[in-house]
Amino acid sequence: MTRTVMLLTTVDWTATARYAQGFAAASWRVEAFSPAKAPVALSRYVARRHRYRPLRALASLRQALGEARPDLLVVCDDRAVSLLLKLYAREAEGSALRALIARSLGAPEQFETILSRASSMAAAQGGGIRCADTLAIESEAALETGIAAFGLPAVLKSDGSWGGDGVAVVRTKQEALRAFRKLKRPASRLRNLVRALKRKDLHFLLGAWSPSNPAVSLQRFVVGTPSASAFACWKGKVVAHLCYDVLVSDGAMGPPNVIRHVDCPQMRDASERVARRFGLSGVYGLDFIRDGAGDVHLIEINPRTTQGGTLPFGEGRDLPSALAACVAGMPAARRAAIESDIVAFFPNEWQRDAESPYLTQGFHNVPWDDPAVLKSCFDTLPEAKTPERSHAIRSLIRSAPAPEFERLAPVFGYGAGVR
């Protein structure tokens, strides 16, 4: 019997489409709950699309789950996690929908702790994981006390933010106070309205009517370089895992552009402890800083899939395949393993520098096999129509492997002569 997984997302991250590819390779039917123009909604690996509607989010999610009746839910962004937890809380005990959510997350009641940056780090530290010390900061007086304890520089973070937003590295008390006030102060109604119109994002419209007041934490600054782990787990046990060091990132606090796959027992141990401590099922990620001695310090738990988890590195390192096998109780097929340890994420690194040496030195994960997703990546670039970027796009497509190029050419309107 074919199993069905539903990918849940409220944003337009390309990575979600890669998870569709991974579950399809495991011979699962893939359905997606997403914005209409999200890359995953365009993927050829998605059998059915369900539209996420921000102004009636819970109703649209409930409808999608009722229509699809999936065997598993995989949550791909933080807002979608909160939405699923809200639905779980409103469902009656013993309902099939509540059971599905519990089966997919493992222990939904633990997510109140996981979603708090301060509480999650305290729980991880209590579980024997080396963490960057983190304090909840509720006032300017508490901030000054925290700075006295941690020293400067330090890191301020707000709950409910992701992708580097809501994070500030502060080097003076004045910077810390300004950042704290900014993170604690809800955006004005007018500002949210302007954002909604300018970015064509209805979430800002919601913020105009119900502004949030997020919790803020202070974290000890650890000198070093970013690292991360991604893992699939089932009932508190890790079933697939991979680790990587970040070679190039999108800004000081942003997501990775280029990574190096590594074997790291410390990150593996931390992932196993987190999965066990919170009784998790699904796909998750941990962010670390690797210090000068090579030791890693946990700085954040990602309560959902991450970009790194899309990468297949073979047996025990292909997260969708391993999770599918656990749920079904039988072996699952998986994608061909990436042979290079260095991976440049598309379109991040190509957009940063179309001549980056990492695009050829390592594996460039261009979605050659998913033409509509590839095209959407190009179409959403702000400078896609400029001569320089058009030339770079054509050059990249010319580099596609021959079988994939035959699939790409008609989508992009290229003839055989484009080579």
N, C-alpha and C positions, 0 to 999 in steps of 0.2 A: 504494500500500500504506500502510495506517495505521501510523504509528509509535507506540511506547509509551514514556512516561517514567514512572519510579517516583520519587516523592518520599519521602525517608527522614527520619523525625523520631522522637525519643524523648520529646518534650515536647509541651505543649498550646498552642503559639503559634498564634494566629489567622492570622498571616501566611502560614503554609504553605498554608492553604486558598486564599489569593489566588494563589499560584503555580499551583495546580490550575486556577483560572479562566483564568490567562494561557495555559497550555499547551493547555487545551481550546479556547480561542479560535483557537489556531494549528492546530486540527484534529488534534491528537494525542490518543491515548487516554491517560488518566491513571490510574495505580494508586498507592496509598499504603501505605507501611509505617509504622505509627504505633501509639501506645497506642489502646485501643478507644474511649475517649471524647474523643480529640483532635478539635478542630474539623475538621481535614482528613478524618477518617474519616466525618464527617457530610455533607461537601460533595456537592452534586448533580453536581459536575463530576468526581468520582472514580468510575470505572467498577468498580473492584475494590479491596477493602481487605484488607490483610495485617496481622495483629496482631503488634506488637512485645511481646515477653515479656522483661522485665528479667532474670529468673532463668535464662533460656536464650537470651540475646541473640543470640549468633552462630548458634546452630541455627535460631532463628526467622528471622533475616535470610537465611541460606542457603536455607531453605525457600521464603521469599517470592520470592527471585530465581529459584529454579528453577521456580516456578509461573508467574511473570509473563514471564520471558525478555524483559526490557525492552531497548530500544535505547539508553536513556540513564538515568543515575541523577543525581538532584539532591539534595544533602544540605542539610538545613535547620536543623541545630543542631550544636554542637560535639561533643556526646557521640556523635551519629550519625557524625560524621567519624571519630572514634577507632575506632568499631566497624567501619566500612567498611575502614579501614586495617589493622585487626587481621585481618579476613577476607582482605584482599589478601596479607598476609604469610604466611598459612597455605596459600594456594592454590599449586598446583604451577605452575612456569613453563610458559607456553603454554596454560594452561587457558582456556576461554571466559569463565569468571567473572572471572578475573584480567584478561583483556583488556578486559572490560566496565568494570571499575573504573578501569583505566588510561585508557581512552577518556573516561570521564566526568570524571575529575579532571585529566587532562593528564599529570601527572608525580607519581605517589604518593610517590616517594622524596624529593621536595622538602618533604613535609609535616612531616617531623621538624623542619626549620628553621622552617616557617611556624607550627607550634604552640607554639614557644618564643617568648615575648614579647621576650626579650632578643635571641635569634638573628635573629628576623624583622626587628627594627628595625635591627640591624647590617647585615643583607643589603640592606635597602631603602636605608639610608644609603650603603652601598657602591655602590649602583646609581644614585646621583645624586639621591635624593629627600630633601627637607628633612624631617628627623625630629626628634622630641624625643629627646634623648640618653637612652639606656637601658642599665643595667648589670645583669648577673646578680648576685644577692646570696645568698651561701651561709652567711654568718655575721654575727654582730653587729659584729665588727670590720670586715668588708667594708661593712656598712651605714654605719658611722661614716665610713669613707673616702669612700663615695659621697655622703653628705650634705655632707662637706667640699668635694667637687668640684661638686655641683649646687646647694648651698644649700637653704634652706627657704622656702616650702613645697616638698614633693616628693610624688611619687605612688608608692605601693607596689602591686604587682600580683602575683597568683599565676597560674601557668599552669593551664589547664583550667577556668577560670571564665568566666562570661559574664553579660550583662544587668546589669552594674554590681556583681555579687557578686565578692568577691575583689579589690576595689580600695579603697584607702584614701588619701585626701589627708592628709598629715601636716604639721604646722606647727611641731612641736618635736621634739627628739631623743627625749624621753620618749614622745611619741605614736608616733614611728617605731619605737622598740624594742617597744612594746606591740603595734603592728600587725604587725610582723615576726614576733614570737613567735606571734601568733594565726594568721597566714597559714601559717606553717610547721608548726604543731602539728596533727597529725591529730585530728579529732573523736573523742572517746572512744566506745567500743563502746556504752555506755549511752545517750549522747546521740544516736547514730545510731539506736538502737532506738526511742527516744522520738520522734524525728523521723519515722521510718517509720510509726509508729502514728498520730501526730497529723496528719501531712500525707497519709497514705495513699499514700506513695511508696516503692516497693520499692527504689529506688536507695539510700536511706539504710540499708536492711537490708543491702545489699551492702557498703556502707561500714563497717558494724559488723564484718564478717568480714575485710575487706581494706582497712583505712584507708590513705589516700593520704598522700604527703608531697610536696606540689607544689613546683616550683621557684618562687622569688620574684625579682622584678626591681624595681629602683628607676628611676624615670623623672623627668627634669627637668620641673618644673611650668612650663607655658606659659600665660601670662595671655591670655585671649581667650574666644571662644565656640565651642561645638561645631559641626562641619560633618562631612559624610560624602559618600562616593561609593558607588554601586552599579554593578556592571558585569557583563556577560556576555562570555565570551571563549571562543575555540576555538583550540586548539593554540598558545597564547601570544599570540594577537591579540585585542584588544578589538573586539567586534562590536556592542555597544550599551552606552550609558553614561548615567548621570544623576548630578547633584550637587545637594546641598541644604545649607542652613544650618538649624540647629535653633533654633526660636523658643521652644519650651516642651519641657522634658524631664521624665521621671518621676524626680524627685530630682536631686541634684547629678551623679551618675554613671550614671543609668539611661537607658533607651532613650527616643527622642523621642516626644513627644505631638503636636507641631505642627512642621511644616517649611516652608521656602520653597525651591522649586525655583530653582536659579540656574545660570548658565553660568560655569564656573570652569576656565580652561585649566590652572591648577596642579594641581587635583584630577584632571583628565583625563590630564595627563601622568604623574602618579604612578600612576594606575590602569594605564596602558599599560606603564609600567616594571615594575610588580609582576607583571602578567600575563606579560610577556616574560621577566623574570628567573627566574620559577618554572615557566614552561612550562604555564600553567594552562588548563584547560577547565572550563566550568561557570559558576556565578553566585557572585559574591563581593562583599565590601564593605570599604571602608577608612574608618577614623575619623580625624578631624583636629581640630585647634584652629586657629581663624582669629584671628590676632593683631590688634592695633590698627592696623597698617599694611595689613591685608587679606591678608597672606600666610598660607598654611596650613602646618601642621606635622603630619606623620603621627604618630599615637600608637598605632595598632593595625591589624593586618590580621585581618579576620574570614574564617576559612577555610571559609565556607559562605554561604548566602543571608542577606539581611538584610531587615528590614521595608521599608526604602526601595525595594528592588528590586522590590517588588510593583506599583509605581505605573507606569501607562502614560502617557507624555508624547509619544507620536507616533513617527514614523519615527526609528529609531536610538536610541529611548529607551523601548522596550518589551522588557525583557530576555528573557522566555520566548519571545516571537515570534522575536527575532533568533537566539537559540540554536537553536531548533527549525529555523529556515531553514538554518543552517550544518550541522547534523547531517544533515538530509535532502537538502541540496544543491539546494534549490529554494525559491522565495519562500513565506512563511507569512503567513496572515492575522493580524491583531492587533486588540486591543480599541480602542474609541473613546478618543481622547486626552483626558486631564484638561485642562480649559481654564484653570483657576486655578493660579497658581504656589504658592499657600498650600494646604497639605493638613493637616487634622486627622485623626489616626489614631484609628479606632474600635477598641475601646471606651475607649482610654486617656484622651483628652481629655474625652470625655463623662462618664466616670466621675470624673475630677478635678473637673469643673465643668460641670454640665448646662446652665448658662447662659453658657458661654464664648463670647465674640464670634467666636472662630475657627470655631465650628461653622457659622456663617452667612456669615462674611466670605470663607471659602475653600471648598475642596471637603472635605466630610466623608465619608470612605470607609467608610460603612456598607455591609455586604454585603446590600443589598436583594435582590439576585438569588439569594441563597443562604440561604433561610429557616432551615434547620436550623442552619447556622453562626451566624446571627444569634441564634437562640434559645439556643444553647449559651453565647454570650457573656453573655446576661442571666442564665441559670441558674447560672452559676458566680460571679456577684457575691455577696459575703458578705451584702450588705444587700438582695438582690433582692426579698425578700418584705415589706420595710417599706412603709408607705403612701407615703412620700415617693419611694422609688425606683420603686414600681409606677406612680405618677403620671408620673414622668419617662420610664419605658419606654413608657407609652401615648402620651405626647406625642410622643416620637420616632417611633413607628410611624405616628402620624397624619401626620407630615411626609413619609412615603414617597411617591415618584412614583406616580401612579395605576396604571400597569400592574403595578409591583412590589407595590403594596399588595394587589392582587387575589390575588397568590400568597402574601403574608404572612398575610392575614386568617385563613384556615382553620388555619394552623400555630399561631397564637396564640389561636385560639378567639374571634376577634372577628367580629362581624357588620358589616353595612354601616353601622350607626349609630355605629360607633366614631369616624368622621370628625367 
